[in-house]
Amino acid sequence: REELGDKLRICTLLNDIGQTYFSQGQFDSALSFSFRALHLADSLGERVQRKDILEALAATYDSLGQHKRALDYLRRYVALKD
C-alpha cells in the first residue's frame, strides 16, 4: 500500500493491527499502532477513521486502568460521532 500511496488504506490497516494487538491483550503495541493510525488520519482529514481510532484508544486505556485518559478519548470519540 505504501508503494501505491494508498494512505487511507494504510490508516485502516494500522488501526486493524492495533485492534488485533488489543484483542490479544498486548495493549502497548495496540496503542503504538493506534497512535500511528491517528496521526495519519489527522493528516488526511479523515473523520470516520479518526472516530474509530479514538474509540479504540478509549477502550485500550480503559483496559489499562487509565480511566482518565480513556474518558478523554471517549469524549473526543463522542464529539466526532455526534
PDB file with SEQRES, HELIX, SHEET and CRYST1 records, atoms N, CA, C and O in Angstrom:
SEQRES   1 A   82  ARG GLU GLU LEU GLY ASP LYS LEU ARG ILE CYS THR LEU          
SEQRES   2 A   82  LEU ASN ASP ILE GLY GLN THR TYR PHE SER GLN GLY GLN          
SEQRES   3 A   82  PHE ASP SER ALA LEU SER PHE SER PHE ARG ALA LEU HIS          
SEQRES   4 A   82  LEU ALA ASP SER LEU GLY GLU ARG VAL GLN ARG LYS ASP          
SEQRES   5 A   82  ILE LEU GLU ALA LEU ALA ALA THR TYR ASP SER LEU GLY          
SEQRES   6 A   82  GLN HIS LYS ARG ALA LEU ASP TYR LEU ARG ARG TYR VAL          
SEQRES   7 A   82  ALA LEU LYS ASP                                              
HELIX    1 AA1 LYS A    7  SER A   23  1                                  17    
HELIX    2 AA2 PHE A   27  LEU A   44  1                                  18    
HELIX    3 AA3 ARG A   47  SER A   63  1                                  17    
HELIX    4 AA4 HIS A   67  LYS A   81  1                                  15    
CRYST1    1.000    1.000    1.000  90.00  90.00  90.00 P 1           1          
ATOM      1  N   ARG A   1       0.820  -1.207   0.000  1.00  0.00           N  
ATOM      2  CA  ARG A   1       0.000   0.000   0.000  1.00  0.00           C  
ATOM      3  C   ARG A   1       0.851   1.253   0.000  1.00  0.00           C  
ATOM      4  O   ARG A   1       0.473   2.267  -0.587  1.00  0.00           O  
ATOM      5  N   GLU A   2       2.008   1.188   0.661  1.00  0.00           N  
ATOM      6  CA  GLU A   2       2.886   2.351   0.687  1.00  0.00           C  
ATOM      7  C   GLU A   2       3.396   2.688  -0.711  1.00  0.00           C  
ATOM      8  O   GLU A   2       3.477   3.857  -1.087  1.00  0.00           O  
ATOM      9  N   GLU A   3       3.737   1.656  -1.473  1.00  0.00           N  
ATOM     10  CA  GLU A   3       4.218   1.884  -2.835  1.00  0.00           C  
ATOM     11  C   GLU A   3       3.141   2.527  -3.702  1.00  0.00           C  
ATOM     12  O   GLU A   3       3.448   3.300  -4.610  1.00  0.00           O  
ATOM     13  N   LEU A   4       1.890   2.211  -3.425  1.00  0.00           N  
ATOM     14  CA  LEU A   4       0.780   2.772  -4.186  1.00  0.00           C  
ATOM     15  C   LEU A   4       0.358   4.140  -3.666  1.00  0.00           C  
ATOM     16  O   LEU A   4      -0.418   4.845  -4.312  1.00  0.00           O  
ATOM     17  N   GLY A   5       0.870   4.513  -2.498  1.00  0.00           N  
ATOM     18  CA  GLY A   5       0.483   5.792  -1.912  1.00  0.00           C  
ATOM     19  C   GLY A   5      -0.933   5.795  -1.373  1.00  0.00           C  
ATOM     20  O   GLY A   5      -1.558   6.851  -1.263  1.00  0.00           O  
ATOM     21  N   ASP A   6      -1.443   4.622  -1.036  1.00  0.00           N  
ATOM     22  CA  ASP A   6      -2.819   4.465  -0.556  1.00  0.00           C  
ATOM     23  C   ASP A   6      -2.864   4.720   0.955  1.00  0.00           C  
ATOM     24  O   ASP A   6      -2.982   3.788   1.751  1.00  0.00           O  
ATOM     25  N   LYS A   7      -2.769   5.981   1.326  1.00  0.00           N  
ATOM     26  CA  LYS A   7      -2.662   6.347   2.738  1.00  0.00           C  
ATOM     27  C   LYS A   7      -3.921   6.022   3.535  1.00  0.00           C  
ATOM     28  O   LYS A   7      -3.830   5.680   4.715  1.00  0.00           O  
ATOM     29  N   LEU A   8      -5.078   6.121   2.919  1.00  0.00           N  
ATOM     30  CA  LEU A   8      -6.313   5.792   3.634  1.00  0.00           C  
ATOM     31  C   LEU A   8      -6.327   4.312   4.015  1.00  0.00           C  
ATOM     32  O   LEU A   8      -6.691   3.959   5.137  1.00  0.00           O  
ATOM     33  N   ARG A   9      -5.936   3.462   3.094  1.00  0.00           N  
ATOM     34  CA  ARG A   9      -5.904   2.021   3.380  1.00  0.00           C  
ATOM     35  C   ARG A   9      -4.834   1.708   4.433  1.00  0.00           C  
ATOM     36  O   ARG A   9      -5.036   0.842   5.285  1.00  0.00           O  
ATOM     37  N   ILE A  10      -3.705   2.407   4.375  1.00  0.00           N  
ATOM     38  CA  ILE A  10      -2.655   2.219   5.378  1.00  0.00           C  
ATOM     39  C   ILE A  10      -3.201   2.581   6.754  1.00  0.00           C  
ATOM     40  O   ILE A  10      -2.944   1.881   7.734  1.00  0.00           O  
ATOM     41  N   CYS A  11      -3.943   3.662   6.823  1.00  0.00           N  
ATOM     42  CA  CYS A  11      -4.551   4.093   8.081  1.00  0.00           C  
ATOM     43  C   CYS A  11      -5.475   3.004   8.631  1.00  0.00           C  
ATOM     44  O   CYS A  11      -5.436   2.683   9.818  1.00  0.00           O  
ATOM     45  N   THR A  12      -6.290   2.456   7.767  1.00  0.00           N  
ATOM     46  CA  THR A  12      -7.205   1.380   8.160  1.00  0.00           C  
ATOM     47  C   THR A  12      -6.434   0.163   8.650  1.00  0.00           C  
ATOM     48  O   THR A  12      -6.785  -0.437   9.666  1.00  0.00           O  
ATOM     49  N   LEU A  13      -5.387  -0.196   7.925  1.00  0.00           N  
ATOM     50  CA  LEU A  13      -4.587  -1.362   8.310  1.00  0.00           C  
ATOM     51  C   LEU A  13      -3.883  -1.150   9.646  1.00  0.00           C  
ATOM     52  O   LEU A  13      -3.826  -2.066  10.466  1.00  0.00           O  
ATOM     53  N   LEU A  14      -3.349   0.041   9.872  1.00  0.00           N  
ATOM     54  CA  LEU A  14      -2.709   0.329  11.153  1.00  0.00           C  
ATOM     55  C   LEU A  14      -3.704   0.187  12.304  1.00  0.00           C  
ATOM     56  O   LEU A  14      -3.376  -0.368  13.353  1.00  0.00           O  
ATOM     57  N   ASN A  15      -4.913   0.688  12.103  1.00  0.00           N  
ATOM     58  CA  ASN A  15      -5.943   0.557  13.137  1.00  0.00           C  
ATOM     59  C   ASN A  15      -6.326  -0.910  13.334  1.00  0.00           C  
ATOM     60  O   ASN A  15      -6.523  -1.353  14.465  1.00  0.00           O  
ATOM     61  N   ASP A  16      -6.432  -1.659  12.245  1.00  0.00           N  
ATOM     62  CA  ASP A  16      -6.755  -3.085  12.344  1.00  0.00           C  
ATOM     63  C   ASP A  16      -5.673  -3.846  13.115  1.00  0.00           C  
ATOM     64  O   ASP A  16      -5.980  -4.711  13.935  1.00  0.00           O  
ATOM     65  N   ILE A  17      -4.418  -3.522  12.848  1.00  0.00           N  
ATOM     66  CA  ILE A  17      -3.319  -4.172  13.566  1.00  0.00           C  
ATOM     67  C   ILE A  17      -3.403  -3.826  15.056  1.00  0.00           C  
ATOM     68  O   ILE A  17      -3.212  -4.686  15.915  1.00  0.00           O  
ATOM     69  N   GLY A  18      -3.688  -2.562  15.346  1.00  0.00           N  
ATOM     70  CA  GLY A  18      -3.865  -2.156  16.740  1.00  0.00           C  
ATOM     71  C   GLY A  18      -4.983  -2.930  17.415  1.00  0.00           C  
ATOM     72  O   GLY A  18      -4.846  -3.347  18.565  1.00  0.00           O  
ATOM     73  N   GLN A  19      -6.075  -3.123  16.717  1.00  0.00           N  
ATOM     74  CA  GLN A  19      -7.199  -3.868  17.279  1.00  0.00           C  
ATOM     75  C   GLN A  19      -6.845  -5.336  17.519  1.00  0.00           C  
ATOM     76  O   GLN A  19      -7.306  -5.947  18.483  1.00  0.00           O  
ATOM     77  N   THR A  20      -6.027  -5.885  16.637  1.00  0.00           N  
ATOM     78  CA  THR A  20      -5.585  -7.270  16.809  1.00  0.00           C  
ATOM     79  C   THR A  20      -4.728  -7.391  18.073  1.00  0.00           C  
ATOM     80  O   THR A  20      -4.906  -8.315  18.867  1.00  0.00           O  
ATOM     81  N   TYR A  21      -3.806  -6.456  18.247  1.00  0.00           N  
ATOM     82  CA  TYR A  21      -2.999  -6.460  19.475  1.00  0.00           C  
ATOM     83  C   TYR A  21      -3.885  -6.274  20.701  1.00  0.00           C  
ATOM     84  O   TYR A  21      -3.670  -6.925  21.724  1.00  0.00           O  
ATOM     85  N   PHE A  22      -4.867  -5.400  20.610  1.00  0.00           N  
ATOM     86  CA  PHE A  22      -5.794  -5.179  21.723  1.00  0.00           C  
ATOM     87  C   PHE A  22      -6.492  -6.486  22.102  1.00  0.00           C  
ATOM     88  O   PHE A  22      -6.565  -6.837  23.280  1.00  0.00           O  
ATOM     89  N   SER A  23      -7.000  -7.199  21.105  1.00  0.00           N  
ATOM     90  CA  SER A  23      -7.739  -8.439  21.374  1.00  0.00           C  
ATOM     91  C   SER A  23      -6.843  -9.516  21.975  1.00  0.00           C  
ATOM     92  O   SER A  23      -7.326 -10.453  22.610  1.00  0.00           O  
ATOM     93  N   GLN A  24      -5.524  -9.376  21.768  1.00  0.00           N  
ATOM     94  CA  GLN A  24      -4.568 -10.331  22.338  1.00  0.00           C  
ATOM     95  C   GLN A  24      -4.023  -9.862  23.684  1.00  0.00           C  
ATOM     96  O   GLN A  24      -3.174 -10.520  24.286  1.00  0.00           O  
ATOM     97  N   GLY A  25      -4.524  -8.712  24.150  1.00  0.00           N  
ATOM     98  CA  GLY A  25      -4.082  -8.194  25.436  1.00  0.00           C  
ATOM     99  C   GLY A  25      -2.722  -7.522  25.403  1.00  0.00           C  
ATOM    100  O   GLY A  25      -2.124  -7.284  26.452  1.00  0.00           O  
ATOM    101  N   GLN A  26      -2.228  -7.214  24.220  1.00  0.00           N  
ATOM    102  CA  GLN A  26      -0.936  -6.548  24.061  1.00  0.00           C  
ATOM    103  C   GLN A  26      -1.197  -5.050  23.887  1.00  0.00           C  
ATOM    104  O   GLN A  26      -1.116  -4.506  22.786  1.00  0.00           O  
ATOM    105  N   PHE A  27      -1.510  -4.409  25.004  1.00  0.00           N  
ATOM    106  CA  PHE A  27      -2.016  -3.041  24.969  1.00  0.00           C  
ATOM    107  C   PHE A  27      -0.983  -2.002  24.544  1.00  0.00           C  
ATOM    108  O   PHE A  27      -1.336  -1.017  23.896  1.00  0.00           O  
ATOM    109  N   ASP A  28       0.281  -2.202  24.894  1.00  0.00           N  
ATOM    110  CA  ASP A  28       1.301  -1.241  24.471  1.00  0.00           C  
ATOM    111  C   ASP A  28       1.443  -1.227  22.952  1.00  0.00           C  
ATOM    112  O   ASP A  28       1.544  -0.163  22.342  1.00  0.00           O  
ATOM    113  N   SER A  29       1.450  -2.396  22.355  1.00  0.00           N  
ATOM    114  CA  SER A  29       1.520  -2.478  20.892  1.00  0.00           C  
ATOM    115  C   SER A  29       0.254  -1.918  20.257  1.00  0.00           C  
ATOM    116  O   SER A  29       0.311  -1.261  19.217  1.00  0.00           O  
ATOM    117  N   ALA A  30      -0.879  -2.180  20.883  1.00  0.00           N  
ATOM    118  CA  ALA A  30      -2.149  -1.645  20.377  1.00  0.00           C  
ATOM    119  C   ALA A  30      -2.108  -0.121  20.354  1.00  0.00           C  
ATOM    120  O   ALA A  30      -2.517   0.504  19.376  1.00  0.00           O  
ATOM    121  N   LEU A  31      -1.613   0.468  21.434  1.00  0.00           N  
ATOM    122  CA  LEU A  31      -1.515   1.928  21.492  1.00  0.00           C  
ATOM    123  C   LEU A  31      -0.585   2.462  20.416  1.00  0.00           C  
ATOM    124  O   LEU A  31      -0.887   3.464  19.769  1.00  0.00           O  
ATOM    125  N   SER A  32       0.531   1.803  20.227  1.00  0.00           N  
ATOM    126  CA  SER A  32       1.504   2.246  19.241  1.00  0.00           C  
ATOM    127  C   SER A  32       0.883   2.318  17.849  1.00  0.00           C  
ATOM    128  O   SER A  32       1.024   3.324  17.155  1.00  0.00           O  
ATOM    129  N   PHE A  33       0.206   1.265  17.448  1.00  0.00           N  
ATOM    130  CA  PHE A  33      -0.397   1.242  16.121  1.00  0.00           C  
ATOM    131  C   PHE A  33      -1.587   2.192  16.031  1.00  0.00           C  
ATOM    132  O   PHE A  33      -1.803   2.823  14.997  1.00  0.00           O  
ATOM    133  N   SER A  34      -2.351   2.293  17.098  1.00  0.00           N  
ATOM    134  CA  SER A  34      -3.491   3.212  17.090  1.00  0.00           C  
ATOM    135  C   SER A  34      -3.029   4.663  16.942  1.00  0.00           C  
ATOM    136  O   SER A  34      -3.642   5.439  16.209  1.00  0.00           O  
ATOM    137  N   PHE A  35      -1.968   5.022  17.626  1.00  0.00           N  
ATOM    138  CA  PHE A  35      -1.465   6.393  17.510  1.00  0.00           C  
ATOM    139  C   PHE A  35      -0.887   6.669  16.126  1.00  0.00           C  
ATOM    140  O   PHE A  35      -1.038   7.770  15.597  1.00  0.00           O  
ATOM    141  N   ARG A  36      -0.229   5.678  15.543  1.00  0.00           N  
ATOM    142  CA  ARG A  36       0.254   5.855  14.159  1.00  0.00           C  
ATOM    143  C   ARG A  36      -0.930   6.073  13.223  1.00  0.00           C  
ATOM    144  O   ARG A  36      -0.882   6.927  12.337  1.00  0.00           O  
ATOM    145  N   ALA A  37      -1.986   5.298  13.423  1.00  0.00           N  
ATOM    146  CA  ALA A  37      -3.186   5.448  12.598  1.00  0.00           C  
ATOM    147  C   ALA A  37      -3.838   6.812  12.817  1.00  0.00           C  
ATOM    148  O   ALA A  37      -4.290   7.450  11.866  1.00  0.00           O  
ATOM    149  N   LEU A  38      -3.884   7.255  14.075  1.00  0.00           N  
ATOM    150  CA  LEU A  38      -4.498   8.544  14.391  1.00  0.00           C  
ATOM    151  C   LEU A  38      -3.748   9.698  13.726  1.00  0.00           C  
ATOM    152  O   LEU A  38      -4.363  10.607  13.170  1.00  0.00           O  
ATOM    153  N   HIS A  39      -2.438   9.655  13.787  1.00  0.00           N  
ATOM    154  CA  HIS A  39      -1.646  10.726  13.166  1.00  0.00           C  
ATOM    155  C   HIS A  39      -1.871  10.758  11.653  1.00  0.00           C  
ATOM    156  O   HIS A  39      -1.964  11.831  11.055  1.00  0.00           O  
ATOM    157  N   LEU A  40      -1.957   9.590  11.047  1.00  0.00           N  
ATOM    158  CA  LEU A  40      -2.199   9.531   9.610  1.00  0.00           C  
ATOM    159  C   LEU A  40      -3.608  10.019   9.281  1.00  0.00           C  
ATOM    160  O   LEU A  40      -3.799  10.770   8.325  1.00  0.00           O  
ATOM    161  N   ALA A  41      -4.587   9.596  10.066  1.00  0.00           N  
ATOM    162  CA  ALA A  41      -5.972  10.044   9.847  1.00  0.00           C  
ATOM    163  C   ALA A  41      -6.075  11.557   9.985  1.00  0.00           C  
ATOM    164  O   ALA A  41      -6.766  12.210   9.204  1.00  0.00           O  
ATOM    165  N   ASP A  42      -5.383  12.116  10.982  1.00  0.00           N  
ATOM    166  CA  ASP A  42      -5.382  13.571  11.171  1.00  0.00           C  
ATOM    167  C   ASP A  42      -4.788  14.275   9.958  1.00  0.00           C  
ATOM    168  O   ASP A  42      -5.325  15.280   9.492  1.00  0.00           O  
ATOM    169  N   SER A  43      -3.678  13.747   9.449  1.00  0.00           N  
ATOM    170  CA  SER A  43      -3.019  14.391   8.305  1.00  0.00           C  
ATOM    171  C   SER A  43      -3.867  14.308   7.041  1.00  0.00           C  
ATOM    172  O   SER A  43      -3.764  15.157   6.155  1.00  0.00           O  
ATOM    173  N   LEU A  44      -4.706  13.275   6.967  1.00  0.00           N  
ATOM    174  CA  LEU A  44      -5.580  13.102   5.802  1.00  0.00           C  
ATOM    175  C   LEU A  44      -6.926  13.804   5.974  1.00  0.00           C  
ATOM    176  O   LEU A  44      -7.675  13.956   5.009  1.00  0.00           O  
ATOM    177  N   GLY A  45      -7.231  14.229   7.190  1.00  0.00           N  
ATOM    178  CA  GLY A  45      -8.526  14.848   7.458  1.00  0.00           C  
ATOM    179  C   GLY A  45      -9.668  13.839   7.426  1.00  0.00           C  
ATOM    180  O   GLY A  45     -10.800  14.185   7.089  1.00  0.00           O  
ATOM    181  N   GLU A  46      -9.371  12.605   7.772  1.00  0.00           N  
ATOM    182  CA  GLU A  46     -10.355  11.519   7.740  1.00  0.00           C  
ATOM    183  C   GLU A  46     -11.122  11.424   9.054  1.00  0.00           C  
ATOM    184  O   GLU A  46     -10.625  10.879  10.039  1.00  0.00           O  
ATOM    185  N   ARG A  47     -12.326  11.954   9.054  1.00  0.00           N  
ATOM    186  CA  ARG A  47     -13.138  11.962  10.276  1.00  0.00           C  
ATOM    187  C   ARG A  47     -13.624  10.572  10.677  1.00  0.00           C  
ATOM    188  O   ARG A  47     -13.607  10.230  11.859  1.00  0.00           O  
ATOM    189  N   VAL A  48     -14.052   9.775   9.716  1.00  0.00           N  
ATOM    190  CA  VAL A  48     -14.588   8.444  10.036  1.00  0.00           C  
ATOM    191  C   VAL A  48     -13.486   7.572  10.627  1.00  0.00           C  
ATOM    192  O   VAL A  48     -13.692   6.903  11.639  1.00  0.00           O  
ATOM    193  N   GLN A  49     -12.320   7.582   9.994  1.00  0.00           N  
ATOM    194  CA  GLN A  49     -11.197   6.802  10.517  1.00  0.00           C  
ATOM    195  C   GLN A  49     -10.812   7.303  11.910  1.00  0.00           C  
ATOM    196  O   GLN A  49     -10.572   6.513  12.823  1.00  0.00           O  
ATOM    197  N   ARG A  50     -10.759   8.612  12.054  1.00  0.00           N  
ATOM    198  CA  ARG A  50     -10.367   9.225  13.335  1.00  0.00           C  
ATOM    199  C   ARG A  50     -11.331   8.793  14.443  1.00  0.00           C  
ATOM    200  O   ARG A  50     -10.903   8.481  15.554  1.00  0.00           O  
ATOM    201  N   LYS A  51     -12.615   8.777  14.142  1.00  0.00           N  
ATOM    202  CA  LYS A  51     -13.628   8.372  15.119  1.00  0.00           C  
ATOM    203  C   LYS A  51     -13.381   6.937  15.585  1.00  0.00           C  
ATOM    204  O   LYS A  51     -13.405   6.659  16.784  1.00  0.00           O  
ATOM    205  N   ASP A  52     -13.148   6.042  14.651  1.00  0.00           N  
ATOM    206  CA  ASP A  52     -12.911   4.639  15.000  1.00  0.00           C  
ATOM    207  C   ASP A  52     -11.651   4.470  15.841  1.00  0.00           C  
ATOM    208  O   ASP A  52     -11.619   3.669  16.775  1.00  0.00           O  
ATOM    209  N   ILE A  53     -10.620   5.227  15.501  1.00  0.00           N  
ATOM    210  CA  ILE A  53      -9.355   5.132  16.232  1.00  0.00           C  
ATOM    211  C   ILE A  53      -9.511   5.681  17.650  1.00  0.00           C  
ATOM    212  O   ILE A  53      -8.988   5.100  18.602  1.00  0.00           O  
ATOM    213  N   LEU A  54     -10.223   6.790  17.794  1.00  0.00           N  
ATOM    214  CA  LEU A  54     -10.457   7.350  19.132  1.00  0.00           C  
ATOM    215  C   LEU A  54     -11.213   6.367  20.015  1.00  0.00           C  
ATOM    216  O   LEU A  54     -10.922   6.247  21.205  1.00  0.00           O  
ATOM    217  N   GLU A  55     -12.166   5.674  19.444  1.00  0.00           N  
ATOM    218  CA  GLU A  55     -12.904   4.660  20.197  1.00  0.00           C  
ATOM    219  C   GLU A  55     -11.959   3.538  20.644  1.00  0.00           C  
ATOM    220  O   GLU A  55     -12.042   3.065  21.777  1.00  0.00           O  
ATOM    221  N   ALA A  56     -11.068   3.121  19.752  1.00  0.00           N  
ATOM    222  CA  ALA A  56     -10.105   2.071  20.082  1.00  0.00           C  
ATOM    223  C   ALA A  56      -9.157   2.532  21.187  1.00  0.00           C  
ATOM    224  O   ALA A  56      -8.839   1.765  22.096  1.00  0.00           O  
ATOM    225  N   LEU A  57      -8.712   3.770  21.112  1.00  0.00           N  
ATOM    226  CA  LEU A  57      -7.819   4.304  22.148  1.00  0.00           C  
ATOM    227  C   LEU A  57      -8.529   4.352  23.504  1.00  0.00           C  
ATOM    228  O   LEU A  57      -7.928   4.036  24.530  1.00  0.00           O  
ATOM    229  N   ALA A  58      -9.781   4.740  23.507  1.00  0.00           N  
ATOM    230  CA  ALA A  58     -10.546   4.774  24.758  1.00  0.00           C  
ATOM    231  C   ALA A  58     -10.626   3.378  25.373  1.00  0.00           C  
ATOM    232  O   ALA A  58     -10.430   3.212  26.577  1.00  0.00           O  
ATOM    233  N   ALA A  59     -10.913   2.385  24.549  1.00  0.00           N  
ATOM    234  CA  ALA A  59     -11.020   1.012  25.047  1.00  0.00           C  
ATOM    235  C   ALA A  59      -9.678   0.504  25.570  1.00  0.00           C  
ATOM    236  O   ALA A  59      -9.625  -0.185  26.588  1.00  0.00           O  
ATOM    237  N   THR A  60      -8.609   0.841  24.880  1.00  0.00           N  
ATOM    238  CA  THR A  60      -7.290   0.376  25.292  1.00  0.00           C  
ATOM    239  C   THR A  60      -6.882   0.998  26.622  1.00  0.00           C  
ATOM    240  O   THR A  60      -6.421   0.302  27.527  1.00  0.00           O  
ATOM    241  N   TYR A  61      -7.054   2.304  26.734  1.00  0.00           N  
ATOM    242  CA  TYR A  61      -6.703   2.953  28.004  1.00  0.00           C  
ATOM    243  C   TYR A  61      -7.589   2.452  29.143  1.00  0.00           C  
ATOM    244  O   TYR A  61      -7.123   2.326  30.275  1.00  0.00           O  
ATOM    245  N   ASP A  62      -8.848   2.168  28.861  1.00  0.00           N  
ATOM    246  CA  ASP A  62      -9.730   1.622  29.884  1.00  0.00           C  
ATOM    247  C   ASP A  62      -9.210   0.258  30.353  1.00  0.00           C  
ATOM    248  O   ASP A  62      -9.210  -0.035  31.549  1.00  0.00           O  
ATOM    249  N   SER A  63      -8.773  -0.560  29.414  1.00  0.00           N  
ATOM    250  CA  SER A  63      -8.242  -1.879  29.754  1.00  0.00           C  
ATOM    251  C   SER A  63      -6.957  -1.786  30.570  1.00  0.00           C  
ATOM    252  O   SER A  63      -6.646  -2.678  31.359  1.00  0.00           O  
ATOM    253  N   LEU A  64      -6.222  -0.706  30.373  1.00  0.00           N  
ATOM    254  CA  LEU A  64      -5.000  -0.486  31.135  1.00  0.00           C  
ATOM    255  C   LEU A  64      -5.269   0.137  32.506  1.00  0.00           C  
ATOM    256  O   LEU A  64      -4.348   0.325  33.300  1.00  0.00           O  
ATOM    257  N   GLY A  65      -6.532   0.454  32.776  1.00  0.00           N  
ATOM    258  CA  GLY A  65      -6.894   1.065  34.044  1.00  0.00           C  
ATOM    259  C   GLY A  65      -6.605   2.553  34.093  1.00  0.00           C  
ATOM    260  O   GLY A  65      -6.647   3.160  35.163  1.00  0.00           O  
ATOM    261  N   GLN A  66      -6.316   3.138  32.956  1.00  0.00           N  
ATOM    262  CA  GLN A  66      -6.045   4.573  32.868  1.00  0.00           C  
ATOM    263  C   GLN A  66      -7.344   5.281  32.461  1.00  0.00           C  
ATOM    264  O   GLN A  66      -7.504   5.748  31.333  1.00  0.00           O  
ATOM    265  N   HIS A  67      -8.245   5.334  33.418  1.00  0.00           N  
ATOM    266  CA  HIS A  67      -9.609   5.764  33.144  1.00  0.00           C  
ATOM    267  C   HIS A  67      -9.733   7.234  32.763  1.00  0.00           C  
ATOM    268  O   HIS A  67     -10.625   7.597  31.995  1.00  0.00           O  
ATOM    269  N   LYS A  68      -8.875   8.066  33.274  1.00  0.00           N  
ATOM    270  CA  LYS A  68      -8.925   9.481  32.921  1.00  0.00           C  
ATOM    271  C   LYS A  68      -8.593   9.668  31.438  1.00  0.00           C  
ATOM    272  O   LYS A  68      -9.270  10.416  30.732  1.00  0.00           O  
ATOM    273  N   ARG A  69      -7.550   8.985  30.977  1.00  0.00           N  
ATOM    274  CA  ARG A  69      -7.208   9.043  29.547  1.00  0.00           C  
ATOM    275  C   ARG A  69      -8.302   8.398  28.705  1.00  0.00           C  
ATOM    276  O   ARG A  69      -8.647   8.895  27.633  1.00  0.00           O  
ATOM    277  N   ALA A  70      -8.838   7.300  29.193  1.00  0.00           N  
ATOM    278  CA  ALA A  70      -9.910   6.622  28.467  1.00  0.00           C  
ATOM    279  C   ALA A  70     -11.105   7.555  28.286  1.00  0.00           C  
ATOM    280  O   ALA A  70     -11.693   7.621  27.207  1.00  0.00           O  
ATOM    281  N   LEU A  71     -11.453   8.265  29.338  1.00  0.00           N  
ATOM    282  CA  LEU A  71     -12.574   9.199  29.274  1.00  0.00           C  
ATOM    283  C   LEU A  71     -12.298  10.327  28.283  1.00  0.00           C  
ATOM    284  O   LEU A  71     -13.193  10.748  27.549  1.00  0.00           O  
ATOM    285  N   ASP A  72     -11.058  10.815  28.264  1.00  0.00           N  
ATOM    286  CA  ASP A  72     -10.690  11.870  27.319  1.00  0.00           C  
ATOM    287  C   ASP A  72     -10.897  11.407  25.873  1.00  0.00           C  
ATOM    288  O   ASP A  72     -11.495  12.119  25.066  1.00  0.00           O  
ATOM    289  N   TYR A  73     -10.403  10.224  25.561  1.00  0.00           N  
ATOM    290  CA  TYR A  73     -10.567   9.717  24.196  1.00  0.00           C  
ATOM    291  C   TYR A  73     -12.012   9.374  23.890  1.00  0.00           C  
ATOM    292  O   TYR A  73     -12.457   9.527  22.753  1.00  0.00           O  
ATOM    293  N   LEU A  74     -12.752   8.912  24.890  1.00  0.00           N  
ATOM    294  CA  LEU A  74     -14.164   8.625  24.688  1.00  0.00           C  
ATOM    295  C   LEU A  74     -14.937   9.911  24.381  1.00  0.00           C  
ATOM    296  O   LEU A  74     -15.809   9.924  23.512  1.00  0.00           O  
ATOM    297  N   ARG A  75     -14.617  10.975  25.088  1.00  0.00           N  
ATOM    298  CA  ARG A  75     -15.268  12.274  24.819  1.00  0.00           C  
ATOM    299  C   ARG A  75     -14.963  12.757  23.411  1.00  0.00           C  
ATOM    300  O   ARG A  75     -15.845  13.260  22.716  1.00  0.00           O  
ATOM    301  N   ARG A  76     -13.716  12.604  22.993  1.00  0.00           N  
ATOM    302  CA  ARG A  76     -13.348  13.016  21.644  1.00  0.00           C  
ATOM    303  C   ARG A  76     -14.071  12.167  20.595  1.00  0.00           C  
ATOM    304  O   ARG A  76     -14.486  12.672  19.552  1.00  0.00           O  
ATOM    305  N   TYR A  77     -14.214  10.884  20.884  1.00  0.00           N  
ATOM    306  CA  TYR A  77     -14.946   9.976  20.000  1.00  0.00           C  
ATOM    307  C   TYR A  77     -16.414  10.415  19.879  1.00  0.00           C  
ATOM    308  O   TYR A  77     -16.949  10.527  18.776  1.00  0.00           O  
ATOM    309  N   VAL A  78     -17.049  10.660  21.023  1.00  0.00           N  
ATOM    310  CA  VAL A  78     -18.469  11.047  21.031  1.00  0.00           C  
ATOM    311  C   VAL A  78     -18.664  12.367  20.288  1.00  0.00           C  
ATOM    312  O   VAL A  78     -19.641  12.524  19.556  1.00  0.00           O  
ATOM    313  N   ALA A  79     -17.754  13.307  20.467  1.00  0.00           N  
ATOM    314  CA  ALA A  79     -17.861  14.600  19.783  1.00  0.00           C  
ATOM    315  C   ALA A  79     -17.838  14.408  18.271  1.00  0.00           C  
ATOM    316  O   ALA A  79     -18.592  15.072  17.561  1.00  0.00           O  
ATOM    317  N   LEU A  80     -16.999  13.525  17.768  1.00  0.00           N  
ATOM    318  CA  LEU A  80     -16.977  13.268  16.330  1.00  0.00           C  
ATOM    319  C   LEU A  80     -18.192  12.493  15.860  1.00  0.00           C  
ATOM    320  O   LEU A  80     -18.732  12.738  14.781  1.00  0.00           O  
ATOM    321  N   LYS A  81     -18.612  11.547  16.699  1.00  0.00           N  
ATOM    322  CA  LYS A  81     -19.766  10.717  16.342  1.00  0.00           C  
ATOM    323  C   LYS A  81     -21.024  11.559  16.222  1.00  0.00           C  
ATOM    324  O   LYS A  81     -21.839  11.351  15.323  1.00  0.00           O  
ATOM    325  N   ASP A  82     -21.178  12.513  17.136  1.00  0.00           N  
ATOM    326  CA  ASP A  82     -22.362  13.368  17.122  1.00  0.00           C  
ATOM    327  C   ASP A  82     -22.222  14.401  16.026  1.00  0.00           C  
ATOM    328  O   ASP A  82     -23.115  15.228  15.839  1.00  0.00           O  
TER     329      ASP A  82                                                      
END                                                                             
